[in-house]
Amino acid sequence: PYPHEDCPIYRTLRDGFARNVEDDSFFRHDGSSLAVEFTSAPLRDEQGRILGAVVSFHDIEERRQAEQAIRSQSSLLSSAQRLARMGSWELDLNSGRLSWSDSTCELFGIDPADFRGTLAHFESFLLAPEDRQALAAAQSRNRHDGDVFEVEYRIRRPDGRVRWMYERGVLELNTENNVARRLGMVMDITERREAEEARMDAQQRLVATLES
């Protein structure tokens, strides 16, 4: 059942306005449904009176299934990033626009709606000048040599917690073979760095004990 007043085709018959519907369903003779996009346009006589409507449509079932698959894959990727304490990012090198995944925002301790999408906002998290220098050097080498860049740096989250981050990125070219964007991943490696520092401290204490 489809109420007349809710049907775009019926509305076109009543008011004479053409309509385009991007996602609807038609039903085949055997009762199965068909995802469609359609346009409904009025058919008029020489005096302009509405005689009927012309409907043109095409099957979008494959497109709808592809969109559902993309949404499902995006959800799986987001869940995997959160479980791995990992996020993804993309920087448009022409506009300077920086995009973070929700998982990246979570790593940096902010709500996705609060991220301003700029390098300046990202750099405001960086804790130490030497980390800024290391990051800038890695990005410069990546821009000039095209190599994958890897860097570790510290951030201070809005809650005051200091975290170690590992970042890895690559350049991507456009159709004219010009550098268009940089994209990559970032991972929280705080526990690994703390374990390494604890091991080094233990080794130094052992050496000091043996030498005393």
C-alpha distance (Angstrom), angle and dihedral (degrees) to the residues before:
residue distance angle dihedral
P1 . . .
Y2 3.79 . .
P3 3.83 117.4 .
H4 3.79 112.1 -127.2
E5 3.80 93.0 -130.6
D6 3.83 90.1 58.1
C7 3.79 95.7 49.4
P8 3.85 114.7 99.8
I9 3.80 91.0 -154.8
Y10 3.80 91.4 53.6
R11 3.79 90.4 47.8
T12 3.81 90.0 54.1
L13 3.81 88.6 53.3
R14 3.81 89.7 52.0
D15 3.82 103.6 42.0
G16 3.84 103.8 19.5
F17 3.81 95.2 -126.0
A18 3.80 119.7 136.7
R19 3.79 116.3 -125.6
N20 3.79 136.2 -165.2
V21 3.81 119.2 -153.9
E22 3.79 115.9 -167.3
D23 3.80 101.0 -169.6
D24 3.79 124.9 25.2
S25 3.79 140.1 120.4
F26 3.77 132.2 -112.6
F27 3.79 123.4 -169.7
R28 3.76 126.4 -129.3
H29 3.76 124.0 -136.4
D30 3.80 90.7 -99.0
G31 3.82 91.2 56.3
S32 3.81 97.2 -105.3
S33 3.80 117.5 132.2
L34 3.78 128.6 -119.0
A35 3.83 124.1 -158.6
V36 3.80 108.1 -133.2
E37 3.77 145.7 173.3
F38 3.79 111.9 -149.3
T39 3.78 145.2 174.7
S40 3.79 122.8 -144.8
A41 3.82 116.9 -160.3
P42 3.82 129.0 176.4
L43 3.81 121.3 -108.9
R44 3.83 111.2 -145.3
D45 3.79 136.8 -174.0
E46 3.80 125.2 -130.5
Q47 3.80 90.9 -81.7
G48 3.81 92.1 53.1
R49 3.78 95.1 -107.6
I50 3.80 116.2 146.8
L51 3.78 111.1 -108.7
G52 3.78 97.9 170.8
A53 3.76 143.4 -55.2
V54 3.78 134.1 -81.6
V55 3.79 113.6 -141.4
S56 3.79 122.7 -166.3
F57 3.79 119.1 -177.3
H58 3.78 142.8 163.9
D59 3.77 135.0 -156.4
I60 3.83 113.8 -98.3
E61 3.80 96.7 171.9
E62 3.81 93.4 114.8
R63 3.81 91.4 46.8
R64 3.80 91.2 49.7
Q65 3.81 91.1 49.7
A66 3.82 90.3 48.2
E67 3.80 91.2 50.9
Q68 3.80 90.6 49.7
A69 3.80 89.9 49.7
I70 3.82 90.6 50.7
R71 3.80 91.2 50.2
S72 3.79 90.1 48.8
Q73 3.81 92.4 48.5
S74 3.80 90.7 47.0
S75 3.79 90.2 52.5
L76 3.81 91.4 48.8
L77 3.81 91.3 48.5
S78 3.79 91.9 49.7
S79 3.80 91.4 50.0
A80 3.81 91.6 47.1
Q81 3.80 91.2 50.8
R82 3.78 92.3 51.4
L83 3.80 92.2 48.0
A84 3.80 91.5 49.0
R85 3.81 91.9 43.2
M86 3.76 87.4 -122.3
G87 3.79 134.5 130.9
S88 3.80 137.7 -170.9
W89 3.79 132.3 -135.1
E90 3.80 141.7 -177.0
L91 3.80 129.5 -157.0
D92 3.80 121.5 -162.5
L93 3.81 102.0 -145.0
N94 3.80 92.8 -159.8
S95 3.80 100.1 50.3
G96 3.81 97.7 24.0
R97 3.80 90.0 -128.9
L98 3.81 112.3 153.9
S99 3.80 120.4 -158.7
W100 3.80 124.3 -163.7
S101 3.77 128.6 -167.2
D102 3.79 117.2 -125.4
S103 3.80 88.2 -106.1
T104 3.81 91.0 56.2
C105 3.80 90.6 52.4
E106 3.79 88.4 49.8
L107 3.82 90.9 53.1
F108 3.80 90.2 52.1
G109 3.80 91.2 46.7
I110 3.79 99.6 -116.5
D111 3.78 137.2 114.5
P112 3.84 113.1 -105.6
A113 3.79 89.0 -122.3
D114 3.81 89.9 59.5
F115 3.81 96.1 56.1
R116 3.79 109.1 104.2
G117 3.81 95.9 -156.9
T118 3.79 97.2 -123.3
L119 3.79 136.5 115.9
A120 3.80 88.5 -126.2
H121 3.80 90.7 61.3
F122 3.80 91.1 48.6
E123 3.81 91.8 48.0
S124 3.80 90.4 51.8
F125 3.82 87.3 72.1
L126 3.82 94.0 55.7
L127 3.77 111.7 109.8
A128 3.81 108.5 -160.7
P129 3.84 135.1 35.1
E130 3.81 90.9 -129.3
D131 3.79 89.6 57.0
R132 3.80 90.4 51.8
Q133 3.81 89.6 51.3
A134 3.80 92.7 48.9
L135 3.80 91.6 49.7
A136 3.81 93.3 46.9
A137 3.81 91.2 48.9
A138 3.82 92.1 50.4
Q139 3.80 91.5 48.8
S140 3.81 91.7 48.1
R141 3.81 92.6 51.4
N142 3.78 89.6 47.7
R143 3.82 92.2 51.2
H144 3.79 95.0 48.3
D145 3.81 102.4 34.6
G146 3.80 100.5 28.6
D147 3.80 91.8 -133.9
V148 3.77 123.4 143.1
F149 3.78 107.7 -92.8
E150 3.79 125.4 -142.8
V151 3.78 126.9 -175.9
E152 3.80 140.3 161.0
Y153 3.78 122.7 -146.6
R154 3.78 142.3 160.0
I155 3.79 126.5 -113.6
R156 3.77 134.0 -169.9
R157 3.78 111.5 -139.7
P158 3.82 121.6 -146.1
D159 3.82 88.4 -103.0
G160 3.82 88.8 60.3
R161 3.79 96.6 -108.6
V162 3.79 116.7 138.5
R163 3.79 115.2 -139.8
W164 3.81 134.4 -178.4
M165 3.81 114.6 -130.3
Y166 3.80 131.3 -164.6
E167 3.79 115.9 -153.8
R168 3.80 130.3 -170.4
G169 3.78 126.6 179.1
V170 3.79 146.5 166.8
L171 3.79 136.8 -158.8
E172 3.79 122.7 -113.0
L173 3.81 124.8 -155.1
N174 3.80 127.6 -143.6
T175 3.80 126.7 -131.8
E176 3.84 90.1 -81.6
N177 3.81 88.9 56.5
N178 3.79 91.9 -112.2
V179 3.79 123.6 134.6
A180 3.81 106.4 -93.9
R181 3.78 109.2 164.2
R182 3.75 146.8 -6.5
L183 3.77 119.7 -132.5
G184 3.75 134.4 176.7
M185 3.76 150.2 121.3
V186 3.79 138.1 -80.7
M187 3.79 126.8 -155.0
D188 3.79 134.5 -169.9
I189 3.83 106.5 -120.8
T190 3.80 98.0 167.4
E191 3.80 94.9 122.6
R192 3.80 91.8 49.6
R193 3.80 92.9 50.1
E194 3.79 92.0 46.6
A195 3.81 90.8 50.3
E196 3.81 90.6 49.9
E197 3.80 91.8 49.5
A198 3.82 91.3 47.5
R199 3.81 90.4 51.0
M200 3.80 91.9 49.5
D201 3.80 91.2 48.7
A202 3.78 90.3 50.5
Q203 3.81 91.2 50.3
Q204 3.79 91.9 49.6
R205 3.80 91.7 49.2
L206 3.81 89.7 49.5
V207 3.80 91.9 50.6
A208 3.80 90.9 47.6
T209 3.81 90.6 50.6
L210 3.80 93.4 49.7
E211 3.80 91.8 48.3
S212 3.79 94.8 48.8
